[in-house]
Amino acid sequence: MTFRPKLVALDVDGTLVDERNAISPAIAEAVRGLVDSGITVVVSTGRAVPGAMEVCERLHLPDGLAVCSNGAVLVGYRPLEVIHAVTFDASEAVRRVLTEVPDAFVAVEEIGVGYRVNQPFPSGEIAGTITIEDVDSLISEPVTRVIIRAPSHNPHEFHELVEGLGLTETNYYIGYTAWLDLAPLGVSKASGLANVCERLGIAAADVLAVGDGHNDVEMLQWAGRGVAMGHAPDQLKNAADAVTGTVHEDGLATELNRYL
């Protein structure tokens, strides 16, 4: 392979970490190898800032940039600072979903802090400081990201319901479970990484991106080489240049070791 990236963009959940939030030794070693060889490694995640920073610390990444909240928030770390944030009015979309799923959990991001929620989320699903408020308060002003979770609903039925709502005024991503991410229109991990590359003087053609979810489609299509994890949905695999092993097979390490 003649391709050698100048920047590697890595999704977190299902790519860098498994369902237990564990990073395998093989993946940690491969990431360290990239850094030691002078390749820039950027975490590009749907997680909010606290969850992203936790992974950066565990990987011992040098001072740098991270794409958070599916591209809506760009941060620099050591010291931690919000460099760029995009907000949107999520009120109509949230109300439309709650009309169909009135018992849904709703969370809006507080950048660098955590989330404001209408009720406590299942343990371990969101990180940072959690504050409980009513829904009207949550959507009273523009936000960077909204999570809507319906744990008591069948994931397939929830996905069909969301697809039928016509949420054209926002960008949205459906997770593996009954989980919905709402983001500003036109914002994605790809737009966040384009901002990173502009600041660093790196072309998209020199970027390797690896991910496993629906929210990684734009990122893999945008990057010079986009790689889907082996357990990724067909939509992502079809958008990718290549498919590696699953997270339990250390598929990320398999791809990264190509460049060491």
VEXTI-404703 format. One record per residue (C-alpha): x, y, z. Coordinates in steps of 0.001 Angstrom, whole numbers, padded with zeros to 6 digits, always signed. Layout:
// residues N
XYZ
...
// end
This chain:
// residues 260
+000000+000000+000000
+001424+003384-001037
-001031+005430+001068
+000446+006757+004296
-001681+009101+006400
-000555+012365+007922
-003575+012362+010231
-005568+009446+011643
-009136+010133+012812
-010564+007536+015177
-014105+006951+016344
-014306+005896+019994
-017191+003565+020864
-016998+000335+018899
-013670+001316+017335
-011176+002348+020010
-013170+000888+022915
-015515-002051+023309
-018889-002150+025042
-017101-002189+028426
-015205+000998+027502
-011991-001042+027447
-009053-000305+025147
-007159-003470+024222
-003362-003556+024608
-002993-004128+020850
-004936-000974+020029
-003126+001117+022629
+000234-000058+021272
-000738+000684+017668
-001892+004211+018549
+001344+004868+020433
+003272+003653+017417
+001521+006141+015147
+002213+009006+017527
+005853+008000+017890
+006214+007937+014097
+004966+011511+013801
+001421+010840+012581
-001245+013077+014151
-003998+011099+015912
-007355+012813+016420
-010265+011352+018381
-013452+011959+016383
-016487+010945+018398
-020130+011415+019169
-019149+011676+022812
-019244+015009+024580
-015999+016632+025717
-015589+014788+029073
-015974+011363+027445
-013601+012262+024624
-010967+013622+027005
-011122+010454+029092
-010084+008416+026060
-007358+010887+025032
-005871+010611+028514
-005970+006821+028510
-004222+006750+025128
-001619+009252+026389
-002126+011384+023289
+000065+014487+023099
-001432+017984+023206
-003797+018325+020276
-007325+018638+018960
-010410+016455+019347
-013685+016390+017423
-016581+015901+019842
-020384+015737+019684
-020412+014398+016113
-018507+017415+014841
-020429+020164+016606
-017606+020834+019085
-013873+021141+018414
-011604+021309+021456
-007935+021705+022121
-006522+019995+025169
-003702+020575+027615
-004976+023119+028362
-008598+022241+027572
-010345+024914+025507
-013365+025022+023220
-012074+026194+019854
-015270+025975+017823
-018897+025086+018511
-022001+024999+016320
-025451+025276+017897
-028985+024839+016590
-032612+025116+017661
-033626+021542+018468
-037020+022362+019961
-039215+021335+017007
-037372+018063+016417
-037461+017117+020100
-041180+017887+020382
-041880+015851+017243
-040099+012801+018674
-041724+013159+022108
-045176+013281+020515
-044550+009715+019326
-042373+008575+022267
-043552+010592+025292
-041543+008511+027789
-038221+009102+026007
-035093+010256+027823
-033764+013604+026555
-030284+015027+027136
-028715+018252+025872
-024999+018861+026027
-023313+021374+028283
-019980+021812+026555
-017079+020625+028665
-019358+019849+031623
-021800+017061+030859
-025533+017004+030164
-028843+018452+031246
-031510+015723+031157
-035248+015317+031689
-034676+012108+033689
-031671+009969+034645
-030263+007933+031735
-029380+004233+032106
-026115+003854+034021
-022951+004458+032024
-024605+005827+028883
-023626+009485+029297
-020721+011024+031201
-019869+014221+033015
-021989+016300+035377
-025704+015495+034995
-028433+018024+035871
-032160+017215+035751
-034532+019804+034240
-037903+019756+032453
-037941+019363+028680
-039113+022922+027997
-036051+024206+029827
-033739+021833+027964
-034814+023078+024536
-035393+026746+025392
-032138+027859+023761
-029810+026621+020973
-027653+023593+021794
-024793+021686+020179
-026285+018237+020555
-029394+016393+021761
-029633+012714+022668
-033035+011028+022701
-033117+007545+024192
-036047+005124+024357
-034741+002066+026259
-038202+000516+026632
-038787+000512+022859
-037787-002056+020267
-034745-000624+018428
-036030-001582+014956
-039451-000020+015581
-037813+003087+017041
-035615+003448+013964
-038626+003176+011655
-040499+005741+013724
-037628+008244+013563
-037158+007762+009819
-040826+008615+009317
-040747+011874+011271
-039223+013970+008503
-036500+015570+010615
-035169+017605+007691
-034229+020650+009757
-031488+018812+011666
-028760+016293+011030
-029494+013082+012908
-027919+009698+013573
-029586+006520+014792
-027545+004229+017043
-027495+000449+017428
-030117+000693+020183
-033165+002952+020512
-030834+005957+020519
-031095+009148+018453
-028484+011907+018136
-029634+015296+016853
-026995+017658+015463
-026917+020992+013603
-027745+020691+009912
-024590+020260+007848
-022490+019290+010868
-020802+015896+011025
-017525+014335+012039
-016356+015172+008516
-017029+018896+008956
-015268+018829+012323
-012236+017088+010829
-012171+019509+007896
-011794+022274+010491
-008935+020355+012128
-007174+019807+008812
-007508+023456+007822
-005840+024459+011083
-003042+021918+010663
-002512+022362+006931
-003363+018740+006102
-005406+017674+003058
-008382+015336+003367
-006583+013016+000950
-003932+012468+003632
-006415+011420+006316
-007202+007874+007460
-010564+007585+009233
-011881+004504+011031
-015356+004052+012512
-018227+001660+013097
-021506+003604+013195
-024044+005502+011113
-022510+008753+012378
-019222+007804+010696
-020526+007685+007106
-019610+011264+006177
-016189+010944+007849
-015254+007788+005933
-016471+009244+002636
-014527+012474+003217
-011202+010948+004230
-008522+009837+001786
-008954+006323+003211
-012076+005384+005116
-012165+002054+006954
-015236+000449+008530
-015055-001928+011462
-016130-005504+010802
-019300-005203+012893
-020389-001932+011225
-023779-001676+009487
-023875-002232+005732
-024468+001475+005124
-021053+002267+006577
-019280-000649+004924
-020646+000495+001564
-019295+004003+002200
-015830+002737+003170
-012732+002036+001099
-011998-001050+003177
-013370-003156+006039
-011234-004412+008920
-011984-006802+011786
-014456-006204+014587
-013620-004403+017813
-013241-007790+019545
-010789-008855+016841
-008713-005687+017342
-009724-004603+013851
-008460-001087+014471
-005003-002359+015391
-004955-004437+012191
-005493-001290+010123
-003142+000962+012093
-000303-001546+012002
-000164-001127+008227
+001569+002202+008791
+004105+001181+011432
// end
